[in-house]
Amino acid sequence: MGGRGVLRLVLVLLPPSETKHPGGDGAPLDLPTLATPELTPVRERLVGALVDLAADPAAARQVLGLSEAQAGEAARNALLRTAPTLPALERYTGVLYDALDVRSLTRSQRARADRRLAVGSALLGLVRGTDAIPAYRLSAGTVLPGLPTLRALWKPVLGPVLARSEELVVDLRSGSYQALAPVPGAVTIDVLSERPDGSRSVVSHFNKAHKGRVARLLATTTAEPADVVRLRALLRRAGLHVEHPGGTALTLVVPADEVTRRGRSLVQS
């Protein structure tokens, strides 16, 4: 568990995104080949439930909380077993993944990103960067007909997997995905905006953009911080204002004008 003489690696847990890049050029989903194969039974159960639900488009929209204009999102689930796939880090889109920008990484950086980054998924539990997955729609708070809550399904199997990790876990997942399988001792990062007068507030709208910056740094650095103190030092050397209020919690403090400037540039790009 990261004792003397043992190199402790880093595992960064990312939230998924509701939006996904469409299409792909990979073979259809093959659940047993995904990382963490002990999650396969729950994965199979959820894939089957989503495919069955998609047979009734109106019911699927209602359960998934989609409008008629988003009918295509629900329809994707009908093709989960046959649709082409993409590597997980290329499937997810949105502000955090724009900031991460894996397509711009060098070959060596991408190899580190694939090794260090994993995505918490309501459908698949946990996927590594190279796991080939189709586009899908399922959120952490969704309750599928005839099944327990996703938390009840995932926590007993995914929780132990994450708890026994010998890596330094940096958990950037949102609260609803952390609830599916908490990680004891994981480093968490809150983002605060600081105004010129010194007052601070929680960053909400552009929170993901700044966590994407952190994820990119941790995905590409050659360093392997062994604990929260060394992780903070690494982030500070990269020019980030990071505070350590105690325990395994870190706080990223961003000037108020930088919060909106960086966030808007990612949204508009």
Secondary structure, DSSP 8 states (H G I E B T S, - for coil): ---TT----EEEEE---SSB----SB----GGGSSSGGGHHHHHHHHHHHHHHHTSHHHHHHHHT--GGGHHHHHHGGGTTTS-BEEHHHHB-SHHHHHH-GGGS-HHHHHHHHHHEEEEETTTEEEETT-EE------TT---TTS--HHHHHHHHHHHHHHT--SEEEE---HHHHHHS--TT-EEEEEEEE-TTS-EEE--TTHHHHHHHHHHHHHH-S----SHHHHHHHHHHTT--EEEEETTEEEEEEEHHHHHHHHHHHHH-
